[in-house]
Amino acid sequence: MLELDAAARPVPPGRRRPRARDTIRPEETLRIALVALATNRLRSGLTALGVIIGVAAVVALIALGRGAQAEITERLSANGANLLTVVPGAIGEGGFSADGAGGKLTEEDAEALADQRRAPSVAHVSPEYSSFADVSRGRVSTSVRVYGVTPAYAEAHDSVLVAGQFISAQQQRRGARVAVLGAELARTLFGAEDAVGQTVRVAGERLTVIGVLAASGGTFASIDDSLLVPLSTAQRILFGAERTPGGETVIDAIAVQAHDQERLERARAEVRATLAERRRGEQSFTIYSQQDLIATLVESRRSLTIYLAAIASISLIVGGIGIMNIMLVSVRERTREIGLRKALGAREADILAQFLIEALLLSLGGGLAGLALGVLVARGVEASGQSRVIIGLDAVVLAVGVAVLIGLIFGIAPARSAARLDPIVALRAE
């Protein structure tokens, strides 16, 4: 309530009574607003709840979205910035098309790309063939992607082993029943045991583990949960080999590593020219680099994050409406107080400032509480191992700024309503 000491005290003859506007300092206005909010703690807390939920949702979504983008970028970059991937099918209005033999990749295509006379900018060529299969060891079983690869895979993808050895040329030639495990798959099947030398069942076939890859990290496009076998083993024993009408063996993709990033575009042109020549000019394939894939996936993830954040922002609007509603109720409840203050000389600006400060305190408090909640939620998701989070300073500024803006927008109408009350009418209010 307003302190009336200076205004109500008798004034000696010949001296001017001090006006209320002379005694109402900004800090006094702030104190009055805080007292008014503290008097109705439960109502104030429930009013700010919409802002708290909205800000928390926006902060958590932005942090998770940025973390996912960083994870995608790091995971794909780990394969090498100078890596190209060739897949069957040309991009058109209907998407990928791989009709006919010309739309398939073959081992012979990979051999042509490995010819230095045709593609001098290419360092390594890795033909790849993959499918999903059940992998088990004893009572432990899981479904993973199994890649059929050649020894060139390790060089093309910069793979690192933590135990054992990679697939050799001899094992590839004779279709040896051997396998190299991703780090997470090795942990799932063998725990802390040494997996090298042990056997696993893949699609019902017994294979001997000869190596374990180092963990690449991340949850997107990770080889950690996969298993590598010789390409010939995948085609002859595990999944069967598809052939073109001309008798060439079909594969899923070809990984091509350029000598360095500076020669990446030159390597792309050489790959395109070589494959087009083998297909008599037909462009029935697509070549993309890691940067192409990163840009596409990051943009897709960013769009999804913006879309979800926009939905979460609805809570902020609902919270703002709640603040306006409660402030209008507060103006009605305190009509006599407003009339008394104006009768003692308070200006419209003083009343406006008091109620606007109350609205701003509600929204700002909700914004700070929502920021803390959003950070806790994001960190909780990160601790669970589901995704990485990145909380930037701009997210903090956004949370506080949006909260202040909500208070300003939705608090101005009740504050103006209070400031324009007729003091005579207000003093007569019950």
VEXDREN-2710 file (C-alpha; in Angstrom, 1 decimal):
% VEXDREN-2710
k/r/px/py/pz
1/MET/0.0/0.0/0.0
2/LEU/1.0/3.6/-0.5
3/GLU/2.9/5.3/2.3
4/LEU/1.1/8.6/3.0
5/ASP/3.5/10.1/5.6
6/ALA/4.7/13.1/3.7
7/ALA/1.4/13.7/2.0
8/ALA/-0.9/13.4/5.1
9/ARG/1.3/15.2/7.7
10/PRO/-0.1/18.7/8.6
11/VAL/1.7/21.5/6.8
12/PRO/2.8/24.7/8.7
13/PRO/1.3/28.0/7.5
14/GLY/3.1/29.5/4.5
15/ARG/4.6/26.2/3.3
16/ARG/3.5/24.2/0.2
17/ARG/2.2/20.7/0.7
18/PRO/4.6/18.3/-1.1
19/ARG/3.0/16.6/-4.1
20/ALA/2.8/12.8/-4.3
21/ARG/4.8/12.9/-7.5
22/ASP/7.7/14.5/-5.6
23/THR/7.7/11.6/-3.1
24/ILE/7.2/8.6/-5.4
25/ARG/10.7/7.6/-6.5
26/PRO/11.4/4.7/-9.0
27/GLU/12.6/2.4/-6.2
28/GLU/9.4/3.1/-4.2
29/THR/7.3/2.2/-7.2
30/LEU/9.3/-1.0/-7.5
31/ARG/8.8/-1.8/-3.8
32/ILE/5.1/-1.3/-4.1
33/ALA/4.9/-3.6/-7.1
34/LEU/6.9/-6.3/-5.2
35/VAL/4.6/-6.0/-2.2
36/ALA/1.5/-6.3/-4.4
37/LEU/2.9/-9.5/-6.0
38/ALA/4.1/-11.0/-2.8
39/THR/0.7/-10.5/-1.2
40/ASN/-0.8/-13.0/-3.7
41/ARG/2.1/-15.4/-4.1
42/LEU/0.0/-18.4/-5.4
43/ARG/-1.8/-16.2/-7.9
44/SER/1.4/-14.7/-9.1
45/GLY/3.1/-18.1/-9.5
46/LEU/0.1/-19.6/-11.5
47/THR/0.0/-16.5/-13.7
48/ALA/3.7/-16.8/-14.6
49/LEU/3.3/-20.6/-15.3
50/GLY/2.5/-20.1/-18.9
51/VAL/5.6/-18.0/-19.5
52/ILE/7.7/-20.6/-17.5
53/ILE/6.5/-23.5/-19.7
54/GLY/6.9/-21.5/-22.9
55/VAL/10.4/-20.3/-22.2
56/ALA/11.5/-23.7/-20.9
57/ALA/10.3/-25.4/-24.0
58/VAL/11.9/-22.9/-26.4
59/VAL/15.3/-23.0/-24.6
60/ALA/15.3/-26.8/-24.4
61/LEU/14.4/-27.2/-28.1
62/ILE/17.0/-24.8/-29.2
63/ALA/19.7/-26.4/-27.1
64/LEU/18.8/-29.9/-28.3
65/GLY/18.5/-28.8/-31.9
66/ARG/21.9/-27.2/-31.9
67/GLY/23.5/-30.2/-30.2
68/ALA/22.0/-32.5/-32.8
69/GLN/23.3/-30.3/-35.6
70/ALA/26.8/-30.3/-34.1
71/GLU/26.6/-34.1/-33.6
72/ILE/25.6/-34.6/-37.2
73/THR/28.4/-32.3/-38.5
74/GLU/31.1/-34.0/-36.4
75/ARG/29.9/-37.5/-37.2
76/LEU/29.9/-37.0/-40.9
77/SER/33.1/-35.0/-40.9
78/ALA/34.8/-37.8/-39.1
79/ASN/34.5/-39.8/-42.4
80/GLY/36.7/-37.2/-44.0
81/ALA/36.1/-33.8/-45.6
82/ASN/37.5/-35.1/-48.9
83/LEU/35.0/-38.1/-49.1
84/LEU/32.5/-38.5/-51.9
85/THR/29.7/-41.1/-51.9
86/VAL/28.2/-42.5/-55.1
87/VAL/24.7/-44.0/-54.9
88/PRO/22.5/-45.4/-57.7
89/GLY/19.8/-43.3/-59.2
90/ALA/19.6/-39.8/-60.6
91/ILE/17.7/-37.0/-58.7
92/GLY/14.7/-35.8/-60.5
93/GLU/11.2/-34.5/-59.8
94/GLY/10.1/-37.9/-58.6
95/GLY/13.2/-38.4/-56.4
96/PHE/15.7/-41.2/-57.0
97/SER/15.2/-43.4/-60.0
98/ALA/17.2/-46.6/-60.5
99/ASP/15.2/-48.4/-63.2
100/GLY/17.1/-50.8/-65.3
101/ALA/20.7/-52.0/-65.2
102/GLY/22.0/-48.5/-66.0
103/GLY/20.6/-47.3/-62.6
104/LYS/22.7/-49.8/-60.5
105/LEU/26.2/-49.6/-59.3
106/THR/28.5/-52.5/-59.7
107/GLU/31.9/-53.7/-58.6
108/GLU/33.2/-53.0/-62.1
109/ASP/32.2/-49.4/-61.6
110/ALA/34.4/-49.3/-58.5
111/GLU/37.3/-50.9/-60.3
112/ALA/37.0/-48.2/-63.1
113/LEU/37.1/-45.4/-60.5
114/ALA/40.2/-46.9/-58.9
115/ASP/42.0/-46.6/-62.3
116/GLN/44.4/-43.7/-61.9
117/ARG/44.4/-43.0/-65.6
118/ARG/40.7/-42.3/-65.5
119/ALA/40.5/-40.6/-62.0
120/PRO/44.0/-39.3/-61.0
121/SER/42.5/-37.2/-58.2
122/VAL/41.0/-40.3/-56.5
123/ALA/43.0/-41.8/-53.7
124/HIS/40.8/-44.7/-52.4
125/VAL/37.7/-46.4/-53.7
126/SER/35.5/-48.5/-51.4
127/PRO/32.6/-50.5/-52.9
128/GLU/30.0/-51.3/-50.3
129/TYR/27.0/-53.6/-49.9
130/SER/24.8/-53.7/-46.8
131/SER/21.7/-55.1/-45.2
132/PHE/20.2/-55.6/-41.8
133/ALA/20.7/-58.9/-40.0
134/ASP/20.5/-60.5/-36.6
135/VAL/23.8/-60.8/-34.8
136/SER/24.1/-62.9/-31.7
137/ARG/26.5/-64.3/-29.2
138/GLY/25.1/-66.9/-26.8
139/ARG/21.9/-65.5/-25.4
140/VAL/22.7/-61.9/-26.5
141/SER/21.1/-60.9/-29.8
142/THR/20.6/-57.7/-31.6
143/SER/19.7/-56.5/-35.1
144/VAL/22.3/-54.3/-36.8
145/ARG/23.4/-53.1/-40.2
146/VAL/26.0/-55.4/-41.8
147/TYR/28.4/-53.9/-44.3
148/GLY/30.2/-55.9/-47.0
149/VAL/33.4/-54.1/-47.6
150/THR/36.9/-54.4/-49.1
151/PRO/40.2/-53.5/-47.4
152/ALA/40.0/-50.1/-49.0
153/TYR/37.1/-49.2/-46.6
154/ALA/39.5/-48.5/-43.8
155/GLU/41.5/-46.0/-45.9
156/ALA/38.5/-44.4/-47.5
157/HIS/36.7/-43.8/-44.1
158/ASP/39.8/-43.2/-42.0
159/SER/38.8/-46.1/-39.7
160/VAL/40.8/-46.8/-36.6
161/LEU/41.1/-50.2/-34.9
162/VAL/41.4/-50.6/-31.1
163/ALA/41.9/-54.4/-31.3
164/GLY/42.8/-57.0/-33.9
165/GLN/43.1/-56.3/-37.6
166/PHE/41.0/-55.2/-40.5
167/ILE/39.8/-57.3/-43.4
168/SER/42.6/-58.4/-45.7
169/ALA/42.8/-58.7/-49.4
170/GLN/43.1/-62.5/-49.1
171/GLN/40.1/-62.7/-46.9
172/GLN/38.1/-60.7/-49.4
173/ARG/39.2/-62.9/-52.3
174/ARG/38.2/-66.2/-50.6
175/GLY/35.1/-65.0/-48.9
176/ALA/36.4/-65.6/-45.4
177/ARG/33.9/-66.0/-42.5
178/VAL/35.4/-63.1/-40.5
179/ALA/33.9/-59.9/-39.0
180/VAL/35.0/-56.5/-37.6
181/LEU/32.8/-55.1/-34.9
182/GLY/31.8/-51.5/-34.2
183/ALA/32.7/-50.4/-30.7
184/GLU/29.1/-50.3/-29.3
185/LEU/28.3/-53.7/-30.9
186/ALA/31.4/-55.3/-29.3
187/ARG/30.3/-53.9/-26.0
188/THR/26.8/-55.2/-26.4
189/LEU/27.9/-58.7/-27.3
190/PHE/31.0/-59.1/-25.2
191/GLY/30.9/-56.5/-22.5
192/ALA/34.4/-56.1/-21.1
193/GLU/35.7/-59.3/-22.7
194/ASP/38.2/-59.3/-25.6
195/ALA/36.1/-59.9/-28.7
196/VAL/39.0/-60.7/-31.0
197/GLY/39.1/-64.5/-31.7
198/GLN/35.5/-65.1/-30.5
199/THR/32.7/-66.1/-32.8
200/VAL/29.3/-64.6/-33.5
201/ARG/26.3/-65.6/-35.5
202/VAL/25.3/-63.3/-38.3
203/ALA/22.2/-64.2/-40.3
204/GLY/22.6/-67.7/-38.9
205/GLU/26.2/-68.1/-40.1
206/ARG/29.2/-68.4/-37.7
207/LEU/31.8/-65.7/-38.2
208/THR/35.1/-65.1/-36.3
209/VAL/35.8/-61.6/-34.9
210/ILE/39.2/-60.4/-36.2
211/GLY/39.0/-56.7/-35.1
212/VAL/37.1/-54.0/-33.2
213/LEU/36.8/-50.4/-34.4
214/ALA/37.4/-47.4/-32.3
215/ALA/34.3/-45.6/-31.1
216/SER/33.4/-42.8/-33.5
217/GLY/30.8/-41.2/-31.2
218/GLY/27.4/-39.8/-31.9
219/THR/24.1/-41.3/-32.6
220/PHE/23.6/-40.4/-36.3
221/ALA/25.1/-42.5/-39.1
222/SER/27.4/-44.2/-36.6
223/ILE/29.3/-47.3/-37.5
224/ASP/29.6/-48.1/-33.8
225/ASP/26.5/-50.3/-33.9
226/SER/27.4/-52.0/-37.1
227/LEU/29.4/-55.0/-38.3
228/LEU/31.8/-55.3/-41.3
229/VAL/32.5/-58.4/-43.3
230/PRO/34.3/-59.0/-46.5
231/LEU/32.3/-57.9/-49.5
232/SER/32.5/-61.4/-51.0
233/THR/31.2/-62.9/-47.8
234/ALA/28.2/-60.6/-47.7
235/GLN/27.4/-61.4/-51.4
236/ARG/28.0/-65.2/-51.4
237/ILE/27.2/-66.3/-47.9
238/LEU/25.0/-63.9/-46.0
239/PHE/22.7/-62.0/-48.4
240/GLY/23.3/-63.3/-51.9
241/ALA/24.6/-61.3/-54.8
242/GLU/22.4/-59.5/-57.3
243/ARG/23.7/-59.3/-60.9
244/THR/22.9/-57.1/-63.9
245/PRO/21.8/-58.6/-67.2
246/GLY/25.4/-58.2/-68.3
247/GLY/26.7/-60.4/-65.4
248/GLU/28.2/-57.6/-63.2
249/THR/27.8/-57.8/-59.4
250/VAL/25.6/-55.1/-58.0
251/ILE/26.6/-53.1/-54.9
252/ASP/24.8/-50.4/-52.9
253/ALA/27.3/-47.5/-52.9
254/ILE/30.9/-46.5/-53.7
255/ALA/32.9/-44.4/-51.2
256/VAL/35.5/-42.3/-53.0
257/GLN/38.2/-40.4/-51.2
258/ALA/40.1/-37.7/-53.0
259/HIS/43.8/-37.1/-52.3
260/ASP/42.9/-33.9/-50.4
261/GLN/40.0/-31.4/-50.0
262/GLU/41.5/-29.1/-52.7
263/ARG/41.0/-31.8/-55.3
264/LEU/37.6/-32.9/-54.1
265/GLU/35.6/-31.1/-56.9
266/ARG/38.1/-32.4/-59.5
267/ALA/37.6/-35.9/-58.2
268/ARG/33.9/-35.4/-58.4
269/ALA/34.1/-34.4/-62.0
270/GLU/36.4/-37.4/-62.8
271/VAL/34.0/-39.8/-61.1
272/ARG/31.0/-38.4/-63.0
273/ALA/32.9/-38.6/-66.3
274/THR/34.0/-42.2/-65.7
275/LEU/30.6/-43.5/-64.7
276/ALA/28.8/-41.6/-67.5
277/GLU/31.3/-43.1/-70.0
278/ARG/30.5/-46.6/-68.7
279/ARG/26.8/-45.9/-69.2
280/ARG/27.1/-44.3/-72.6
281/GLY/26.4/-40.8/-71.3
282/GLU/23.5/-41.7/-69.0
283/GLN/23.6/-39.9/-65.6
284/SER/21.9/-42.7/-63.6
285/PHE/23.8/-42.1/-60.4
286/THR/24.2/-39.4/-57.8
287/ILE/27.4/-38.1/-56.2
288/TYR/27.4/-36.2/-52.9
289/SER/30.1/-35.1/-50.5
290/GLN/30.0/-35.0/-46.8
291/GLN/29.5/-31.3/-46.8
292/ASP/26.5/-31.7/-49.1
293/LEU/25.0/-34.2/-46.7
294/ILE/25.8/-32.1/-43.7
295/ALA/24.2/-29.0/-45.2
296/THR/21.0/-31.0/-46.1
297/LEU/20.6/-32.7/-42.7
298/VAL/21.5/-29.6/-40.7
299/GLU/19.0/-27.5/-42.6
300/SER/16.3/-30.2/-42.1
301/ARG/17.0/-30.3/-38.4
302/ARG/17.0/-26.6/-38.1
303/SER/13.7/-26.3/-39.8
304/LEU/12.2/-28.9/-37.5
305/THR/13.6/-27.1/-34.4
306/ILE/12.1/-23.8/-35.6
307/TYR/8.8/-25.5/-36.2
308/LEU/8.7/-27.0/-32.7
309/ALA/9.9/-23.8/-31.1
310/ALA/7.1/-22.0/-32.8
311/ILE/4.6/-24.4/-31.4
312/ALA/6.2/-24.0/-28.0
313/SER/5.8/-20.2/-28.3
314/ILE/2.1/-20.7/-28.1
315/SER/2.6/-21.2/-24.4
316/LEU/4.2/-17.8/-24.2
317/ILE/1.1/-16.2/-25.8
318/VAL/-1.1/-18.0/-23.4
319/GLY/1.1/-16.9/-20.5
320/GLY/0.9/-13.3/-21.7
321/ILE/-2.9/-13.5/-21.9
322/GLY/-2.9/-14.9/-18.4
323/ILE/-0.8/-11.9/-17.2
324/MET/-3.1/-9.4/-18.8
325/ASN/-6.2/-11.1/-17.3
326/ILE/-4.8/-11.1/-13.8
327/MET/-3.6/-7.5/-14.1
328/LEU/-7.1/-6.4/-15.1
329/VAL/-8.5/-8.3/-12.1
330/SER/-5.8/-6.6/-9.9
331/VAL/-6.8/-3.1/-11.2
332/ARG/-10.5/-3.8/-10.4
333/GLU/-9.6/-5.1/-6.9
334/ARG/-7.4/-2.0/-6.1
335/THR/-9.7/0.7/-7.6
336/ARG/-10.0/2.6/-4.3
337/GLU/-6.2/2.5/-3.8
338/ILE/-5.7/3.9/-7.3
339/GLY/-8.3/6.6/-6.6
340/LEU/-6.7/7.6/-3.3
341/ARG/-3.3/7.9/-4.9
342/LYS/-4.6/10.1/-7.7
343/ALA/-6.5/12.2/-5.2
344/LEU/-3.2/12.9/-3.4
345/GLY/-1.5/14.0/-6.6
346/ALA/-0.2/10.9/-8.2
347/ARG/0.1/11.3/-12.0
348/GLU/-1.2/8.9/-14.6
349/ALA/2.5/8.1/-15.3
350/ASP/3.0/7.0/-11.7
351/ILE/0.0/4.6/-11.8
352/LEU/1.0/3.4/-15.3
353/ALA/4.6/2.6/-14.1
354/GLN/3.4/0.7/-11.1
355/PHE/1.1/-1.7/-12.9
356/LEU/3.5/-2.1/-15.8
357/ILE/6.3/-2.9/-13.5
358/GLU/4.1/-5.6/-11.9
359/ALA/3.4/-7.2/-15.3
360/LEU/7.1/-7.0/-16.2
361/LEU/8.1/-8.6/-12.9
362/LEU/5.7/-11.5/-13.5
363/SER/6.9/-12.2/-17.0
364/LEU/10.6/-11.7/-16.2
365/GLY/10.4/-14.0/-13.2
366/GLY/8.6/-16.5/-15.3
367/GLY/11.3/-16.1/-18.0
368/LEU/14.1/-16.7/-15.6
369/ALA/12.4/-19.7/-14.0
370/GLY/11.6/-21.1/-17.5
371/LEU/15.3/-20.6/-18.5
372/ALA/16.4/-22.6/-15.5
373/LEU/13.9/-25.3/-16.2
374/GLY/14.8/-25.5/-19.9
375/VAL/18.5/-25.9/-19.0
376/LEU/17.7/-28.7/-16.5
377/VAL/15.5/-30.5/-19.1
378/ALA/18.2/-30.2/-21.8
379/ARG/20.9/-31.4/-19.4
380/GLY/18.8/-34.3/-18.3
381/VAL/18.3/-35.4/-21.9
382/GLU/22.1/-35.1/-22.5
383/ALA/22.8/-37.1/-19.3
384/SER/20.5/-39.9/-20.6
385/GLY/22.8/-40.2/-23.6
386/GLN/20.0/-39.4/-26.1
387/SER/21.5/-36.3/-27.6
388/ARG/24.1/-33.6/-27.0
389/VAL/22.9/-30.1/-26.0
390/ILE/24.5/-26.7/-26.7
391/ILE/23.2/-23.8/-24.7
392/GLY/24.4/-20.5/-26.1
393/LEU/24.3/-17.0/-24.7
394/ASP/21.8/-16.0/-27.4
395/ALA/19.4/-18.5/-26.0
396/VAL/19.6/-16.9/-22.6
397/VAL/19.1/-13.4/-24.1
398/LEU/16.2/-14.7/-26.1
399/ALA/14.5/-16.2/-23.1
400/VAL/14.8/-13.0/-21.0
401/GLY/14.0/-10.7/-24.0
402/VAL/10.9/-12.6/-24.9
403/ALA/9.7/-12.7/-21.3
404/VAL/10.2/-8.9/-21.0
405/LEU/8.4/-8.3/-24.3
406/ILE/5.5/-10.5/-23.3
407/GLY/5.1/-8.5/-20.0
408/LEU/5.3/-5.2/-21.9
409/ILE/2.8/-6.1/-24.6
410/PHE/0.2/-7.8/-22.3
411/GLY/0.8/-5.5/-19.4
412/ILE/0.3/-2.1/-21.1
413/ALA/-3.5/-2.4/-21.5
414/PRO/-4.2/-3.1/-17.8
415/ALA/-1.7/-0.4/-16.8
416/ARG/-3.3/2.2/-19.0
417/SER/-6.7/1.2/-17.7
418/ALA/-5.5/1.8/-14.1
419/ALA/-3.9/5.1/-15.0
420/ARG/-7.0/6.5/-16.7
421/LEU/-9.4/5.8/-13.8
422/ASP/-11.3/8.9/-12.6
423/PRO/-10.2/9.4/-8.9
424/ILE/-13.8/10.5/-7.9
425/VAL/-15.3/7.4/-9.4
426/ALA/-12.5/5.2/-8.0
427/LEU/-13.0/6.5/-4.4
428/ARG/-16.7/5.7/-4.6
429/ALA/-15.9/2.1/-5.6
430/GLU/-16.8/-0.7/-3.1
END
